[in-house]
Amino acid sequence: MARVGRIHTPHGIIDTPSYVPVATNAALKGVDFRTLDSNVGHTSTNDNEREHNNDSSDGGNVARDGSQLVFSNTYHLMLHPGRDVIRDAGGLHKFTGRNQPFITDSGGFQVFSLAYGSVQAERSQQTKTSELKRGHTADKPYWNENDVMEDPVKVTEDGVHFTSYRDGSRMFLTPEITVDAQKDFGADVIIPLDELPPHHISRSILQQSVSRSHRWEARSLKRHLENVKDQAMYAVIHGGLDHELRKQSVEYLTSLPFDGYAIGGSLGKDRDELKHLLDWMMPLFEKDHRRNKPRHLLGIADEESIRHGVTQGIDTFDSCYPTKLGRHGTLLTRDGLLRIKQGKHMKSFGQKIDKHCECATCKQYDRAYLHNLFKAKEPLAVMLGTQHNLFYMQTLMRSIRQDILNDKI
């Protein structure tokens, strides 16, 4: 089911499959957007890819080398600088000075993470969830439905109450509020509010959660359609690892006029469970009108998962994983992960991170110098490591697109 495609937005065409970097606060950590966007054309190395990118059917309004979609976070942007500031600045594109595509989430991921910890921590089993710490069981809700002030999250049919991590103030997020905020941000793609339970809850609680997400998403879509503003909205498919609930979610949400589909909710505790989920679920998107709409995998973008997801028809993948690795000294190479802080790199003079890489970091610096920067905790190390990993991901996705065109995938 691997496929090459193009997503047309008011701020550029996105070649797919593609990796979507995460700029939580409308900023990449360690590098600026110019570094990211300047890499797009530089990673094209073959005639078919160049011909694909140079297609002028858009009337000349889109950059010839394609565009890079970037993911920003509604929750953090609402808390600071605030939706009014970004709205008055003219939206994310003018606020950041970046005239390339943005996608924003609903903010629900961060709100529900207050209740049980991040999905990444849950998947890697590095921390216990707040649910278990508070003695809740799989048969009971993982939030407090009665006392708003006792727990950081309280869910009602109207929306979700939560505590600001910045100042401790109580806030309220509804499907309509998050859509209105994303309208103010002017993102090219927006995500509706959904509920995000952990993977270990009982089926009865999961079923309630999926139903509530469907109602919230329908409300979000209704609000969106009142004033589309050249924005697209993706539905978020839920159901955890439950086949029946996932199928119900696909059937219901694809019956509504969403512009694309995001795979969300609990995706399992490890890569094997994620692969199994995609293997049986993604063929459901090959039917009828579903086939022509973009498909996004939320929060997952390690190379192994990307390569498998591509074979199942996933078009875009977002995650902070590659950039976070780069900031902390783990660099991506064709031979696997390179941990530059290890002592064996102290005298790796003249040796690039990846001998095939043409990024600015690899052209200028060797492993020995980068080892020194990371060990000395120099801020420059963060920039150079992140810059390399972003270039690697863009090169990887171009290679995957070309392999699809050449029938290798």
C-alpha positions in Angstrom: 0.0 0.0 0.0 3.0 2.3 -0.1 2.3 5.4 -2.2 3.9 8.7 -3.3 1.6 11.7 -3.1 1.4 15.5 -2.8 -0.6 17.4 -0.2 -1.6 20.9 -1.5 -1.8 23.7 1.1 -2.1 27.5 0.9 1.6 27.7 2.0 3.2 25.0 -0.2 3.0 21.5 -1.6 4.2 18.6 0.7 5.7 15.6 -1.0 4.7 12.4 0.8 5.7 10.1 2.5 7.3 12.7 4.7 8.6 13.3 8.2 7.0 16.2 10.1 9.4 17.9 12.7 7.8 19.1 15.9 8.1 22.8 16.8 6.2 22.7 20.1 6.2 26.5 20.8 6.3 27.4 17.1 10.1 27.0 17.2 12.4 24.1 16.6 14.8 23.5 19.5 18.4 24.2 18.5 17.9 25.4 14.9 15.7 27.9 13.1 13.2 27.2 10.4 15.6 28.5 7.7 17.9 25.6 8.4 15.0 23.1 8.0 13.5 24.7 4.9 16.8 25.2 3.1 17.5 21.4 3.4 14.4 20.4 1.3 15.9 21.1 -2.1 19.4 20.1 -1.2 18.5 16.5 -0.4 17.1 15.8 -3.9 19.5 13.6 -5.7 17.7 12.0 -8.6 15.9 13.0 -11.8 12.5 11.4 -10.9 12.4 13.2 -7.6 13.4 16.5 -9.2 10.8 16.1 -11.9 8.2 15.3 -9.3 9.1 18.4 -7.3 9.3 20.7 -10.3 5.8 20.0 -11.4 4.4 23.4 -12.3 0.7 22.4 -12.2 0.3 24.6 -9.1 0.5 27.7 -11.4 3.9 28.7 -10.0 2.6 29.7 -6.5 4.6 26.9 -4.7 8.3 26.5 -4.2 9.8 24.3 -6.8 11.6 22.1 -4.3 8.6 21.3 -2.2 7.8 22.3 1.4 8.3 20.9 4.8 5.2 20.5 7.1 5.9 21.4 10.7 3.9 20.4 13.8 3.1 23.0 16.5 1.3 22.5 19.8 -2.0 24.3 20.5 -1.8 23.6 24.2 1.5 25.4 24.7 0.7 28.2 22.3 -2.6 28.9 24.1 -0.8 29.2 27.4 2.0 31.3 26.0 2.1 33.6 24.1 -1.7 33.2 23.9 -4.0 32.9 20.9 -4.7 36.6 20.9 -1.0 37.4 20.4 -0.6 35.0 17.5 -3.9 36.2 16.0 -2.9 39.8 16.2 0.4 39.0 14.7 -1.4 37.6 11.6 -1.2 33.9 12.4 1.6 31.4 12.8 3.2 32.1 9.4 3.6 35.8 10.0 4.4 35.4 13.7 7.3 33.0 12.9 8.3 34.5 9.6 7.9 31.1 8.0 5.7 30.9 4.9 5.6 27.1 4.8 2.9 24.7 6.0 2.0 24.2 9.6 -0.1 21.6 11.3 -1.4 22.1 14.8 -2.9 19.6 17.3 -5.9 20.1 19.5 -4.0 20.4 22.7 -5.7 17.3 24.1 -2.6 15.2 24.1 -0.9 17.5 26.6 -4.0 18.0 28.7 -4.5 14.2 29.1 -0.8 13.7 29.7 -1.3 15.7 32.9 -3.4 12.7 34.1 -1.2 9.8 33.1 2.2 11.0 31.7 3.4 11.2 28.2 2.6 8.5 25.6 6.3 8.1 25.0 7.0 7.3 28.6 4.1 4.9 28.5 5.4 3.2 25.4 8.9 2.8 26.7 7.6 1.8 30.2 10.0 4.3 31.8 7.5 5.7 34.3 4.4 4.6 36.0 1.2 6.5 35.1 -0.4 8.9 37.5 -3.4 6.6 37.3 -1.6 3.8 39.0 0.0 6.2 41.5 -3.4 7.3 42.6 -4.6 3.7 43.0 -7.1 3.8 40.1 -7.9 0.5 38.3 -8.5 -0.4 34.7 -12.2 -0.4 35.4 -12.4 3.1 36.7 -11.8 6.4 34.9 -8.2 7.7 35.1 -9.4 11.2 35.9 -11.5 12.6 38.7 -15.0 13.3 37.5 -16.3 14.9 40.7 -13.7 17.2 42.3 -12.2 19.6 39.7 -9.4 20.8 42.1 -8.2 17.5 43.4 -6.7 16.1 40.1 -5.0 17.9 37.3 -7.7 16.8 34.8 -11.4 16.5 34.9 -13.5 15.4 31.9 -17.1 16.3 31.2 -19.2 16.0 28.1 -18.6 19.6 27.4 -14.9 19.4 27.5 -11.9 19.0 29.8 -10.8 21.0 32.8 -7.1 21.1 33.5 -4.4 23.0 35.5 -1.9 25.2 33.6 1.6 24.0 34.1 2.8 27.7 33.9 0.9 29.3 36.8 -1.4 26.6 38.3 -4.6 28.3 37.0 -7.6 26.3 36.1 -8.4 26.2 32.4 -11.2 24.7 30.3 -10.8 23.2 26.8 -13.7 22.3 24.6 -13.9 21.1 20.9 -15.1 24.6 19.9 -12.4 26.5 21.8 -9.6 24.4 20.4 -10.9 24.9 16.8 -11.3 28.6 17.4 -7.7 28.8 18.7 -6.4 26.9 15.6 -8.4 29.3 13.4 -6.5 32.2 15.1 -3.2 30.4 14.5 -4.0 30.0 10.8 -2.4 26.5 10.6 -2.8 24.7 7.2 -4.0 21.5 8.9 -5.8 21.4 12.3 -6.7 18.5 14.6 -10.0 18.2 16.5 -10.2 17.6 20.3 -10.1 14.0 21.3 -9.8 12.0 24.5 -6.5 10.1 25.1 -6.7 7.2 27.5 -3.7 5.0 28.3 -3.4 1.6 26.7 -4.1 -0.5 29.9 -7.7 0.6 30.7 -10.6 -1.8 30.5 -12.6 -2.2 27.3 -15.7 -0.6 28.8 -13.8 2.6 29.7 -12.1 2.5 26.3 -15.5 2.2 24.6 -16.8 5.2 26.5 -13.7 7.2 25.6 -14.0 6.4 21.9 -17.6 7.4 21.8 -16.8 10.7 23.5 -14.0 11.4 21.1 -16.4 10.8 18.2 -18.9 13.3 19.7 -16.1 15.9 20.3 -14.7 15.4 16.8 -18.2 15.9 15.2 -18.6 19.1 17.2 -15.1 20.2 16.1 -15.9 19.5 12.5 -19.2 21.4 12.7 -17.4 24.4 14.2 -14.6 24.2 11.5 -17.1 24.1 8.6 -18.7 27.3 9.8 -15.6 29.2 8.7 -13.1 26.9 6.9 -10.6 29.7 6.1 -8.6 27.6 3.7 -7.7 25.1 6.4 -8.0 21.4 6.4 -9.1 19.2 9.4 -8.0 15.6 10.0 -10.2 13.2 12.0 -8.4 11.3 14.7 -9.0 7.5 14.6 -9.3 5.9 18.1 -9.9 2.5 19.6 -6.6 1.5 21.1 -5.6 -2.1 20.1 -9.2 -3.2 20.0 -10.1 -4.4 16.5 -13.8 -3.8 16.8 -13.5 -0.3 18.3 -10.9 0.7 15.7 -13.2 -0.4 12.9 -16.1 1.5 14.4 -13.9 4.6 14.6 -12.8 4.2 11.0 -16.4 3.7 9.7 -17.9 6.6 11.7 -15.2 9.2 11.1 -14.7 8.5 7.4 -18.4 9.0 6.9 -17.9 12.6 7.9 -16.4 15.3 5.6 -12.9 15.4 7.1 -10.0 16.3 4.8 -7.7 13.5 6.1 -7.2 11.0 8.8 -4.8 10.8 11.7 -4.1 7.6 13.6 -4.2 8.4 17.3 -5.1 7.1 20.7 -3.0 4.4 22.3 -0.8 2.7 19.7 0.5 -0.1 21.9 3.3 -0.4 24.3 6.0 -1.2 21.7 6.8 -1.2 18.0 5.5 -4.8 17.5 2.1 -3.8 18.8 2.1 -0.7 16.6 3.0 -2.8 13.5 0.3 -5.3 14.2 -2.2 -2.5 14.6 -1.3 -0.9 11.3 -1.2 -4.2 9.5 -4.8 -5.0 10.1 -6.2 -1.5 10.3 -4.7 0.4 7.4 -6.3 -1.8 4.6 -9.6 -0.3 5.8 -8.5 3.1 4.4 -8.1 1.6 0.9 -11.8 1.6 0.3 -13.7 4.1 -1.8 -13.2 7.8 -1.0 -10.9 7.1 2.0 -8.1 6.2 -0.4 -7.6 9.7 -1.7 -7.2 11.5 1.6 -4.0 11.9 3.5 -3.1 9.6 6.4 -1.0 10.8 9.4 0.5 8.8 12.2 0.5 10.9 15.4 3.7 11.0 17.5 5.7 8.2 15.9 8.7 8.8 13.6 11.6 6.4 14.4 13.1 4.9 11.3 11.8 1.4 11.8 8.3 2.5 12.4 8.4 4.9 9.4 9.6 2.1 7.1 6.9 -0.2 8.2 4.2 2.5 8.2 5.0 3.5 4.6 4.3 0.0 3.4 0.8 0.3 5.1 0.0 3.6 3.3 0.9 6.2 5.9 1.7 9.5 4.3 3.1 11.7 7.1 4.8 11.0 10.5 5.4 13.5 13.3 7.7 13.1 16.3 10.2 15.1 18.3 12.3 11.8 18.5 14.9 12.7 15.8 15.5 16.2 17.1 15.5 15.2 20.7 18.1 12.5 19.9 20.3 15.1 18.2 20.1 17.6 21.1 21.4 14.9 23.4 24.2 13.5 21.3 22.6 10.6 19.5 23.1 11.0 15.8 21.3 9.2 13.0 23.3 7.4 10.4 22.8 4.8 7.7 24.7 2.3 10.0 22.4 3.0 13.0 22.5 5.3 16.0 25.8 7.0 16.7 26.4 8.1 20.3 28.9 10.9 19.8 29.6 11.3 23.6 31.3 7.9 23.8 35.0 8.0 24.4 35.9 6.1 21.2 35.0 9.2 19.2 37.5 11.5 21.1 40.1 11.1 18.4 38.0 10.4 15.3 39.7 13.0 13.3 38.5 13.7 9.8 35.6 11.2 10.2 32.1 12.4 9.4 29.0 11.4 11.4 27.9 9.6 8.3 30.2 9.2 5.4 27.4 9.6 2.9 25.9 12.7 4.6 26.1 16.2 2.9 24.5 18.2 5.7 26.3 21.4 6.8 27.4 19.7 10.0 29.1 16.8 8.2 30.7 19.1 5.6 32.3 21.2 8.3 33.0 19.1 11.4 34.4 15.7 12.3 33.4 13.3 15.1 36.2 14.4 17.3 35.2 18.0 17.4 31.5 17.1 17.9 32.5 14.8 20.7 34.3 17.7 22.4 31.3 20.0 22.0 28.8 17.6 23.5 31.1 16.6 26.4 31.8 20.3 27.1 28.0 21.0 27.0 28.5 23.8 24.4 25.2 25.2 23.0 26.7 24.8 19.5 26.5 21.0 19.9 22.7 21.1 20.2 22.5 23.1 17.0 24.9 20.9 15.0 23.4 17.6 16.2 19.8 18.7 15.5 20.8 20.1 12.1 22.3 16.7 11.1 19.3 14.6 12.3 16.8 16.8 10.5 18.8 16.5 7.3 19.1 12.8 7.8 15.3 12.5 8.1 14.6 14.5 5.0 17.1 12.5 3.1 15.6 9.3 4.4 12.1 10.3 3.2 13.3 11.3 -0.2 15.0 7.9 -0.5 11.8 6.2 0.5 9.8 8.2 -2.0 12.2 7.2 -4.7 12.1 3.6 -3.8 8.3 3.6 -4.0 8.6 5.2 -7.5 11.1 2.5 -8.5 8.8 -0.3 -7.2 11.4 -1.2 -4.5 8.8 -0.7 -1.8 
